[in-house]
Amino acid sequence: MLNIIQQRLTNQQLAGTRFQTPAEIVSWLGAVQSQDYPGAKWAVGQRLQGITDTDLDQALADGNIIRTHVLRPTWHFVTSDDIGWMLALTAPRVMTLMSYYYRQIGLDDTVFARCNEIIARALAGGKQMTRAELTIELERAGLPFDAARMGFITGQAELNGVICSGALRGKQQTYALLSERAPHARRLERDEALAELALRYFTGHGPATLKDYVWWSGLTTADARAGIEMVKQQLTSETVDAQTYWFSPSMPTEPAIPMIAYLLPNYDEYLVGYADRSAAFDTQFTHKLNQQDGIVFNNVIVLEGLVVGTWKRTLKKNTVIVETNLFRPLTAVEDEAVNSAAQRYGDFLGLTVQMPQVSISA
């Protein structure tokens, strides 16, 4: 019998991993949603042993991982090796989805092309600039943009493969030329890319359905189905409640999952990686959420694969305060597991953990 949540915990490297570097985790998952940068770093970090928040900053500074717009219209972590073929495959679809918003604020291909040229010239030679600095460069060229339009300008430049993330400058994100950050990025023919992305998703996220994959990848249903068809001999499938789930045949049928709690960040792949997130919820507690889809905007507490509450952090000089809001009382063993998860988060940040009295939702 297919145990969806246990196999996802295993496949997503939450229940243990053989990988050692952030880039290996990102490559395994294909891409990691990362518009919330601190949360995305923790999403990668807790899938590894002994990795710190600073290690993730360094992986991006070195260009081993790139943060850019790919897949859906939002930021993702992707490796410098994968960015070329993945962007070529998914960017056209994202730009089509964004075209309505571009028209609403007066942006078109001519404007984007001119902006891309100015931005590329400003960043050439290994330079890295913040969005504010790029805004000044465009203003000097007679192209003044407000903050909202500038967000679209830089996002389109990412989708066009002109720019991507640079290193942090203090707490500010910077941009750099993609060609300089990932000079050896792999290129694949379109059919090869369709096959590769499908295999990467179902190996790293399975068991999952076609609908889940369409959501995660941003591809059309036809393209997603074509990708599955190309790699189905490398996958296995099982039908549950009239839904066909695809996953790696090498996955253990019944992985042994110890009592481990996870403090997952918002947008973690364990939830946001699927269109249907119901497997991770006990139906008796869903009324405590505003709506199931809204849960991806929250940090969640997961016990044995199920969401049992939410959490938030407050950073102080030498401490991190972790406040939990539980959907039900915990056993002593479960409480210890949650405390251990909070300690892992503190170790990741290099801070001492403080946990106020636990609150339980009515």
QUIWO-V246109 format. One record per backbone hydrogen bond with DSSP energy under -0.5 kcal/mol. CO is the residue of the C=O (numbers start at 0). NH is the residue of the N-H. If there is no record, write none. Layout:
CO/NH + CO/NH
This chain:
1/3 + 2/6 + 3/7 + 4/8 + 5/9 + 6/10 + 7/11 + 8/13 + 8/14 + 9/12 + 20/24 + 21/25 + 22/26 + 23/27 + 24/28 + 25/29 + 28/30 + 31/76 + 34/36 + 35/39 + 36/40 + 37/41 + 38/42 + 39/43 + 40/44 + 41/45 + 43/46 + 44/47 + 51/55 + 52/56 + 53/57 + 54/58 + 55/59 + 56/60 + 57/61 + 58/63 + 58/64 + 59/62 + 63/79 + 65/67 + 65/77 + 66/164 + 67/69 + 67/75 + 69/71 + 71/73 + 73/69 + 74/33 + 74/34 + 75/67 + 76/31 + 77/65 + 78/82 + 80/185 + 81/85 + 82/86 + 83/87 + 84/88 + 85/89 + 86/90 + 89/93 + 90/94 + 91/95 + 92/96 + 93/97 + 94/98 + 95/98 + 97/101 + 98/102 + 99/103 + 100/104 + 101/104 + 101/106 + 102/105 + 107/111 + 108/112 + 109/113 + 110/114 + 111/115 + 112/116 + 113/117 + 114/118 + 115/119 + 116/120 + 117/121 + 118/122 + 119/123 + 122/126 + 128/174 + 129/133 + 130/134 + 131/135 + 132/136 + 133/137 + 134/138 + 135/139 + 136/140 + 137/142 + 138/141 + 145/149 + 146/150 + 147/151 + 148/152 + 149/153 + 150/154 + 151/155 + 152/156 + 153/157 + 154/158 + 155/159 + 156/161 + 156/162 + 157/160 + 161/177 + 163/175 + 167/169 + 168/170 + 168/171 + 171/168 + 173/165 + 174/128 + 175/163 + 176/179 + 176/180 + 177/181 + 181/184 + 185/84 + 188/192 + 189/193 + 190/194 + 191/195 + 192/196 + 193/197 + 194/198 + 195/199 + 196/200 + 197/201 + 198/202 + 199/203 + 200/204 + 201/205 + 201/247 + 207/245 + 208/212 + 209/213 + 210/214 + 211/215 + 212/216 + 213/217 + 219/223 + 220/224 + 221/225 + 222/226 + 223/227 + 224/228 + 225/229 + 226/230 + 227/230 + 227/231 + 230/233 + 231/234 + 233/248 + 235/246 + 237/239 + 237/244 + 239/242 + 242/239 + 242/244 + 244/237 + 245/207 + 246/235 + 247/250 + 251/254 + 254/256 + 255/257 + 257/259 + 259/303 + 261/263 + 261/301 + 263/299 + 264/267 + 267/270 + 267/271 + 268/272 + 270/273 + 274/276 + 276/279 + 277/280 + 279/306 + 280/282 + 281/284 + 281/285 + 282/285 + 284/287 + 285/288 + 290/294 + 291/294 + 292/295 + 293/296 + 294/297 + 295/266 + 298/310 + 299/263 + 299/301 + 300/307 + 300/308 + 301/261 + 302/305 + 305/302 + 307/326 + 307/327 + 308/300 + 309/324 + 310/298 + 311/322 + 313/320 + 317/351 + 318/315 + 319/321 + 319/353 + 320/313 + 320/322 + 322/311 + 323/358 + 324/309 + 325/360 + 330/334 + 331/335 + 332/336 + 333/337 + 334/338 + 335/339 + 336/340 + 337/341 + 338/342 + 339/343 + 340/344 + 341/345 + 342/346 + 343/347 + 344/348 + 345/349 + 345/350 + 347/52 + 351/319 + 353/321 + 353/355 + 358/325
